[in-house]
Amino acid sequence: MRKANDGDFEVVFGHRRQRACLELGLPVLATVVSMDDRSLWVEMERENRLRADLCPYEKGLRYSAALDAGLYPTIRPMAEGIGADYSQVAKMIRLAELPQEVVDAFNSPSDLQVNWSTALRGALQRDPEALMGRTRKIRQTKTAQSSPRDIFHALTEEATVEPFHKMTVEIANADGRPFAVINKFEGGYNIRIQSAGIPIWDVEAALRGLLQS
């Protein structure tokens, strides 16, 4: 516990244990500690970081709220204060700063991946009206089976994409001639590349990179 500004005491750790004791009518043994708001936030963040159900978007909201509250002047000292990687914290904050319409394009905020933040922010900065248009279209056509990656690509690609209805996609080169065809089937995709100018090891490297992303 710590002493609050109004002279009363507030629980800073063990809220669930205190509630259980109150419900059972058991006395509570508490230790009063001196702790400012930043120290309290750091300890609570460290405790929450161990929770497996806290997604990057939710963490970004917490980090953003800490900055708004003035607990830290910028992202870097905050990341250093909690012992987290600066770039990861910055990416999570970018996710939290996305318009709600973009977040709602996904079936759940937990679908948002940390490494998508740069591309989503870039799409927003390049053409916010176009991104909002794609967002509305996705929200109208998506289903519970729509994959997060398909939604991400539909939001960030410049070309109009129909990820939820088209079973075949043709990809053209700079001359407008088709060089690849992707066929979607239940459980995966068939990819046929029709260009002899692409070395097979480059294709292999691209596919391995896709699997590792």
C-alpha positions, 0 to 999 in steps of 0.5 A, a space after each residue: 500500500 502507499 499513502 495517497 494525496 488525500 491522506 488515505 491509503 491505496 492498494 498498489 499490489 495485491 488487489 485480487 488478494 485484498 478483494 478475496 480477503 474482504 469477501 472472506 472476512 479475513 484480516 489483511 496484513 499490508 506493508 506501506 511503501 513510499 512510491 511515486 507515480 512513475 515507480 508505481 507504473 513501472 512495477 505494474 507494467 513489469 507485472 502486467 508484462 508477464 501476462 500472456 493475454 496482453 497483446 501488443 496493441 494493449 501494451 501500446 495503449 498502456 505506454 501511450 497513456 504513460 506518456 500522456 500522463 507525463 510519467 516520461 518525456 519521450 519513449 526512449 527513457 520510458 523503454 530504458 526505465 522498464 528494461 524494454 527494447 526501444 524499437 518494440 515499444 515505439 512500434 506498439 505505441 504506433 499501433 495504439 495511435 492508429 485510428 479506431 477505424 483501422 483497428 476495427 478493420 481486424 476481427 480483434 485488436 489482438 490480431 495486430 502484429 508489432 512489425 505491422 505498425 510501420 506499414 500501417 502508419 505509412 499507409 495512413 500518412 501517404 493517403 489517409 482517405 484511401 486507407 479509410 476507404 479500404 478500411 470501410 470496404 474490409 469491414 463490410 466484406 470480412 468474415 470471421 475466417 478472414 486472416 489478419 495477414 490478408 486484412 493487413 495486406 488489403 490495408 497497406 497495398 496501394 492496389 485494390 485487393 479483394 482478399 475475401 472473395 477472389 480465389 485467383 489473383 494474377 500479378 503483372 510485371 512493370 510491362 503489364 504482362 502477367 508473370 505469376 498466378 496465385 490460386 487460393 484453396 482451403 488450407 493454402 495457396 498454389 503459386 505459379 510463376 510464369 517468368 523464366 527470368 527469375 532464378 529459382 534460388 531467388 524464388 526459394 529465398 523469397 518463400 523462406 523469407 515469407 515463412 519466417 516473417 
